[in-house]
Amino acid sequence: MSSSAATETGLPAPRDILYINVSRIGDTLLVTPAVRAVAARWPQARIDLLAHPKREEVVRHLPFVRRTGGIEKQRARFMGRIGNPFAGKRYDLAFVCNFDAPLVEYALRVARRVVAFRQPDEALNRRLYRAVEHPALQTTHAVDIQLLLPAAVGAAPAGRALSYCVTAGEEQWAAGFLAEHGIDACHPLLGLQVASFPTKAYRDWPPGHFSELCRRIRARWPGARFLIFGGELEKARTTALAAELGDSATLCAGRLSLRETAALMNRIDLYVGVDTGPTHLMGALRRPMVALYHGYSPSRVLAPLDHPCLYAIDHPLADRCTPEADMAAITVDRVWTAVQQALAEHPAP
């Protein structure tokens, strides 16, 4: 990097950079293009990334991040004074994606310069190196929102695709899992995510629609097998679907870690799911996927970008409805058409 490029924003080229993003699975992944932009802007810099302790594993092993750690806003009040996940490390530059004052205060304690979205507290904003205006709700894609922080210090996008890394050991584990369940040679192998989390339940596609879709898939491809993903919160729904599908389904919901789930997703022929964290995870893997989006949170603001084989299906009232709009308006016919197209254009081995 030339000295002129390094100082074009008045910012000395940083050697150590901290990125803070405390959020759910999907929002954690949606920040990865921004972190990658920072890495591309300063390729010699060392980047540490702090995330929610339960989401930190999502960003492990990224090639442009040196190390990851956990942080919570409650603990952040004391970190940098009596505790630090990176043993008192000091940074030249920090980015904060959140609107929690304790996280911003922590960044100000450990970094010379802090870039963050404009906070409700103007006194706090005056201490920031850059205070970036956050776009209004639903006006800008989530990835482009996060790219505003690097842009404030001259870091251009280095692609808008989400990033995730499956390790060689995880690949081997996934191969063993499929072999153990007798489905390593079954095709097409489909992954299903049938529900979002409870506070976003309006994004859920009706269970009966999923059942009918699977019936059509089995009729068209008798050798098709299904991996049913999810967590404990949607256990009743995933268990019922697994029972209905019988030997053609393997229930993974609530039985695997997040990284194990991702390793299996990386081996399936097609994913079908509603808008939720695992769907963002699938979007980072760049494999064929059919994703269903509610009209209140349409694909134009949340779907994976720069994705080679995404088939996004929006609610008929995209951008024109409240959360009360029923996802049943996305018909089985529409999703079935997308499934057939995906498997025709990206056939299973």
C-alpha positions as CSV (number, residue, x, y, z in Angstrom):
1,M,0.0,0.0,0.0
2,S,1.5,3.3,-1.0
3,S,1.9,6.1,1.6
4,S,-0.5,8.3,-0.4
5,A,-3.2,5.6,-0.4
6,A,-2.6,4.9,3.2
7,T,-3.3,8.6,4.2
8,E,-6.0,9.6,1.7
9,T,-8.5,9.8,4.5
10,G,-6.1,11.3,7.0
11,L,-5.9,8.0,8.7
12,P,-2.4,6.4,9.2
13,A,-2.3,2.8,8.0
14,P,-3.5,0.7,10.9
15,R,-1.5,-2.4,12.0
16,D,-4.1,-3.8,14.5
17,I,-7.8,-3.5,13.9
18,L,-10.7,-4.6,16.0
19,Y,-14.2,-5.4,14.7
20,I,-17.2,-5.7,17.1
21,N,-20.5,-7.1,16.1
22,V,-22.8,-8.6,18.7
23,S,-25.9,-10.0,17.0
24,R,-27.7,-13.2,15.9
25,I,-26.4,-15.7,13.4
26,G,-27.6,-14.0,10.3
27,D,-26.5,-10.5,11.2
28,T,-23.1,-11.8,12.3
29,L,-22.6,-13.3,8.8
30,L,-24.0,-10.1,7.1
31,V,-21.0,-8.2,8.5
32,T,-18.4,-10.5,6.9
33,P,-18.2,-8.5,3.6
34,A,-17.4,-5.4,5.6
35,V,-14.6,-7.1,7.5
36,R,-13.3,-8.4,4.2
37,A,-13.3,-4.9,2.8
38,V,-11.2,-3.7,5.7
39,A,-8.7,-6.6,5.2
40,A,-8.4,-5.7,1.5
41,R,-7.8,-2.1,2.3
42,W,-5.0,-2.8,4.7
43,P,-3.7,-6.3,3.8
44,Q,-0.8,-6.1,6.3
45,A,-3.1,-5.4,9.2
46,R,-4.1,-7.9,11.9
47,I,-7.8,-8.0,12.4
48,D,-9.5,-9.3,15.6
49,L,-13.3,-9.9,15.6
50,L,-15.5,-9.9,18.7
51,A,-19.0,-11.3,18.4
52,H,-21.7,-12.6,20.7
53,P,-20.2,-15.6,22.6
54,K,-22.9,-17.9,21.1
55,R,-22.3,-16.7,17.6
56,E,-18.5,-16.3,17.6
57,E,-18.0,-19.7,16.0
58,V,-19.8,-18.5,12.9
59,V,-16.7,-16.3,12.1
60,R,-14.0,-18.7,13.1
61,H,-11.3,-19.6,10.5
62,L,-12.0,-16.7,8.1
63,P,-8.8,-16.2,6.1
64,F,-8.9,-12.4,6.6
65,V,-9.4,-12.5,10.4
66,R,-6.5,-13.3,12.8
67,R,-8.6,-14.4,15.8
68,T,-12.1,-14.2,17.2
69,G,-13.6,-13.8,20.6
70,G,-16.8,-13.3,22.6
71,I,-18.2,-10.1,24.0
72,E,-21.5,-9.1,25.6
73,K,-22.7,-5.6,26.3
74,Q,-23.0,-6.4,30.1
75,R,-19.4,-7.5,30.3
76,A,-18.2,-4.8,28.0
77,R,-18.7,-2.2,30.8
78,F,-15.7,-3.7,32.6
79,M,-13.6,-5.0,29.7
80,G,-10.6,-2.9,28.9
81,R,-10.3,-2.0,32.6
82,I,-10.2,-5.3,34.5
83,G,-10.6,-7.8,31.7
84,N,-10.0,-8.3,27.9
85,P,-10.6,-11.3,25.7
86,F,-7.3,-10.5,24.0
87,A,-5.2,-9.9,27.1
88,G,-5.0,-6.1,27.0
89,K,-4.5,-5.8,23.3
90,R,-4.4,-2.2,21.9
91,Y,-5.7,-1.3,18.5
92,D,-5.1,1.5,16.0
93,L,-8.6,1.3,14.6
94,A,-11.9,-0.3,15.7
95,F,-15.3,-0.7,14.1
96,V,-18.5,-1.1,16.1
97,C,-21.7,-2.3,14.3
98,N,-24.0,-2.0,17.3
99,F,-26.0,0.8,19.1
100,D,-25.0,-0.4,22.6
101,A,-23.1,2.3,24.4
102,P,-21.0,-0.2,26.5
103,L,-19.7,-1.8,23.3
104,V,-18.7,1.6,21.9
105,E,-17.2,2.7,25.2
106,Y,-15.1,-0.5,25.3
107,A,-13.8,0.2,21.7
108,L,-12.9,3.7,22.8
109,R,-10.9,2.3,25.7
110,V,-8.8,-0.1,23.6
111,A,-8.5,1.7,20.2
112,R,-7.0,5.0,19.1
113,R,-9.8,5.6,16.6
114,V,-13.3,4.2,16.5
115,V,-15.8,4.1,13.6
116,A,-19.4,3.3,14.5
117,F,-22.9,4.1,13.4
118,R,-24.2,7.3,14.9
119,Q,-25.3,6.7,18.5
120,P,-28.3,8.2,20.4
121,D,-25.8,9.9,22.7
122,E,-24.2,12.9,21.0
123,A,-21.5,13.2,23.6
124,L,-20.4,9.6,22.6
125,N,-20.6,10.5,18.9
126,R,-18.1,13.4,19.5
127,R,-15.5,10.9,20.7
128,L,-15.8,8.8,17.5
129,Y,-13.3,9.1,14.7
130,R,-16.3,8.7,12.3
131,A,-20.0,8.6,13.2
132,V,-21.8,7.0,10.3
133,E,-25.5,7.6,9.5
134,H,-27.5,4.4,9.5
135,P,-30.0,4.2,6.7
136,A,-33.7,4.0,7.4
137,L,-35.3,0.6,8.0
138,Q,-35.8,-1.6,4.8
139,T,-34.3,1.0,2.5
140,T,-30.8,-0.6,2.0
141,H,-29.5,-4.1,1.8
142,A,-28.1,-5.2,5.1
143,V,-24.7,-5.9,3.6
144,D,-24.5,-2.5,2.1
145,I,-25.4,-0.9,5.4
146,Q,-22.4,-2.6,7.0
147,L,-20.2,-1.6,4.2
148,L,-20.8,2.0,5.2
149,L,-18.5,1.7,8.1
150,P,-15.4,0.7,6.1
151,A,-16.3,3.2,3.5
152,A,-16.1,6.0,6.1
153,V,-12.3,5.4,6.2
154,G,-11.8,4.8,2.5
155,A,-12.2,1.0,2.4
156,A,-14.0,0.0,-0.8
157,P,-16.1,-3.2,-1.0
158,A,-14.1,-6.4,-1.8
159,G,-17.2,-8.2,-3.0
160,R,-20.6,-8.4,-1.3
161,A,-20.8,-12.2,-0.8
162,L,-21.0,-13.6,2.7
163,S,-18.0,-15.5,4.1
164,Y,-17.8,-18.7,6.0
165,C,-15.1,-21.3,6.2
166,V,-15.7,-25.1,6.6
167,T,-12.5,-26.7,7.8
168,A,-11.0,-29.9,6.4
169,G,-11.8,-31.7,9.7
170,E,-15.4,-30.6,9.5
171,E,-15.6,-31.8,5.9
172,Q,-14.4,-35.2,7.1
173,W,-16.9,-35.3,9.9
174,A,-19.8,-34.5,7.5
175,A,-18.7,-37.2,5.1
176,G,-18.7,-39.6,8.1
177,F,-22.1,-38.5,9.3
178,L,-23.7,-39.1,5.9
179,A,-22.0,-42.5,5.6
180,E,-23.1,-43.5,9.1
181,H,-26.7,-42.6,8.2
182,G,-26.5,-44.4,4.8
183,I,-27.1,-41.4,2.7
184,D,-23.7,-40.5,1.4
185,A,-24.6,-41.8,-2.0
186,C,-28.2,-40.6,-2.0
187,H,-29.2,-37.8,-4.5
188,P,-30.7,-35.4,-4.6
189,L,-29.8,-34.7,-0.9
190,L,-31.9,-31.7,0.3
191,G,-31.6,-29.6,3.4
192,L,-34.7,-28.1,5.0
193,Q,-35.0,-25.2,7.4
194,V,-38.7,-25.0,8.2
195,A,-38.9,-22.2,10.8
196,S,-37.4,-18.9,11.8
197,F,-36.9,-18.0,15.5
198,P,-40.0,-17.2,17.6
199,T,-39.8,-13.4,17.4
200,K,-39.8,-13.6,13.6
201,A,-42.4,-16.4,13.3
202,Y,-44.3,-14.5,10.7
203,R,-41.5,-15.6,8.3
204,D,-42.4,-19.3,8.7
205,W,-43.9,-21.2,5.8
206,P,-46.9,-23.4,6.8
207,P,-45.9,-27.0,7.8
208,G,-48.5,-28.3,5.3
209,H,-46.7,-26.5,2.5
210,F,-43.4,-28.1,3.4
211,S,-45.1,-31.5,3.6
212,E,-46.6,-31.1,0.1
213,L,-43.3,-29.9,-1.4
214,C,-41.5,-32.9,0.0
215,R,-44.2,-35.2,-1.4
216,R,-43.7,-33.8,-4.9
217,I,-39.9,-34.1,-4.6
218,R,-40.2,-37.7,-3.6
219,A,-42.6,-38.5,-6.4
220,R,-40.2,-36.9,-8.9
221,W,-37.0,-38.3,-7.4
222,P,-37.7,-41.4,-5.4
223,G,-34.2,-41.6,-4.2
224,A,-34.3,-38.1,-2.6
225,R,-33.3,-37.7,1.0
226,F,-33.8,-34.9,3.4
227,L,-31.8,-33.4,6.2
228,I,-34.0,-31.4,8.5
229,F,-32.1,-28.5,10.2
230,G,-33.2,-26.3,13.1
231,G,-32.9,-25.9,16.8
232,E,-34.7,-26.8,20.0
233,L,-37.3,-24.0,19.6
234,E,-38.9,-25.6,16.5
235,K,-38.6,-29.2,17.8
236,A,-42.3,-30.0,17.5
237,R,-42.4,-28.9,13.9
238,T,-39.2,-30.6,12.8
239,T,-40.0,-33.8,14.6
240,A,-43.5,-33.9,13.0
241,L,-42.0,-33.5,9.5
242,A,-39.3,-36.1,10.1
243,A,-42.0,-38.6,11.2
244,E,-44.0,-37.8,8.1
245,L,-41.1,-38.4,5.8
246,G,-40.0,-41.6,7.5
247,D,-36.8,-43.2,6.2
248,S,-36.2,-40.5,3.6
249,A,-35.4,-38.0,6.3
250,T,-32.7,-37.5,8.9
251,L,-33.6,-35.2,11.8
252,C,-30.6,-32.9,12.6
253,A,-32.6,-30.2,14.4
254,G,-31.4,-29.7,17.9
255,R,-28.8,-32.5,17.6
256,L,-25.8,-30.7,16.0
257,S,-23.6,-27.8,16.7
258,L,-23.8,-24.7,14.4
259,R,-20.5,-25.7,12.7
260,E,-21.6,-29.3,12.3
261,T,-24.8,-28.0,10.6
262,A,-22.8,-25.8,8.3
263,A,-20.5,-28.8,7.4
264,L,-23.5,-30.8,6.4
265,M,-25.0,-27.9,4.5
266,N,-21.9,-27.8,2.4
267,R,-22.6,-31.3,1.2
268,I,-26.2,-31.1,0.2
269,D,-27.5,-30.7,-3.4
270,L,-30.2,-28.2,-2.6
271,Y,-31.4,-26.2,0.4
272,V,-34.9,-25.0,0.9
273,G,-35.6,-22.7,3.9
274,V,-37.3,-19.6,5.3
275,D,-35.4,-16.4,6.1
276,T,-33.4,-17.1,9.3
277,G,-29.8,-17.6,10.5
278,P,-29.1,-21.0,8.9
279,T,-30.4,-19.6,5.5
280,H,-27.7,-16.8,5.8
281,L,-25.2,-19.5,6.6
282,M,-26.2,-21.4,3.5
283,G,-25.9,-18.2,1.6
284,A,-22.3,-18.0,2.6
285,L,-21.5,-21.5,1.3
286,R,-22.5,-20.6,-2.3
287,R,-24.4,-23.8,-2.9
288,P,-27.8,-24.1,-4.6
289,M,-30.6,-22.7,-2.4
290,V,-34.2,-21.8,-2.5
291,A,-35.0,-19.1,0.1
292,L,-38.4,-17.8,1.0
293,Y,-38.8,-14.2,2.1
294,H,-41.7,-12.5,3.9
295,G,-43.0,-9.3,2.4
296,Y,-42.0,-7.3,5.5
297,S,-38.4,-8.3,5.1
298,P,-38.0,-8.9,1.4
299,S,-35.1,-10.5,-0.5
300,R,-33.9,-7.2,-1.7
301,V,-32.7,-6.3,1.8
302,L,-31.6,-9.7,3.1
303,A,-30.9,-12.3,0.4
304,P,-27.3,-13.4,-0.2
305,L,-25.6,-11.1,-2.7
306,D,-23.1,-12.2,-5.4
307,H,-24.5,-15.7,-5.0
308,P,-24.1,-18.0,-8.0
309,C,-27.1,-20.3,-7.4
310,L,-29.7,-18.5,-5.3
311,Y,-33.4,-18.9,-6.1
312,A,-35.2,-16.2,-4.0
313,I,-38.9,-16.3,-3.6
314,D,-40.7,-13.2,-2.3
315,H,-44.1,-12.9,-0.7
316,P,-46.6,-11.5,-3.3
317,L,-46.9,-8.4,-1.1
318,A,-43.2,-7.7,-0.8
319,D,-42.6,-4.2,0.5
320,R,-46.4,-3.7,0.8
321,C,-47.4,-5.6,4.0
322,T,-47.0,-5.8,7.7
323,P,-45.7,-8.9,9.7
324,E,-49.3,-10.1,9.9
325,A,-49.3,-11.1,6.2
326,D,-49.5,-14.9,5.9
327,M,-46.6,-16.7,4.3
328,A,-49.1,-19.2,3.0
329,A,-49.4,-16.7,0.1
330,I,-46.2,-18.2,-1.2
331,T,-47.7,-21.2,-2.9
332,V,-46.3,-24.7,-3.1
333,D,-46.4,-24.4,-6.9
334,R,-44.0,-21.4,-6.8
335,V,-41.5,-23.2,-4.6
336,W,-41.8,-26.5,-6.5
337,T,-41.0,-24.7,-9.7
338,A,-37.9,-23.1,-8.1
339,V,-36.8,-26.5,-6.8
340,Q,-37.1,-28.1,-10.2
341,Q,-35.2,-25.2,-11.8
342,A,-32.4,-25.3,-9.2
343,L,-31.8,-29.1,-9.6
344,A,-32.0,-28.8,-13.4
345,E,-29.5,-26.0,-13.6
346,H,-27.3,-27.4,-10.8
347,P,-27.8,-31.2,-11.0
348,A,-26.8,-33.5,-8.2
349,P,-23.8,-35.8,-9.0
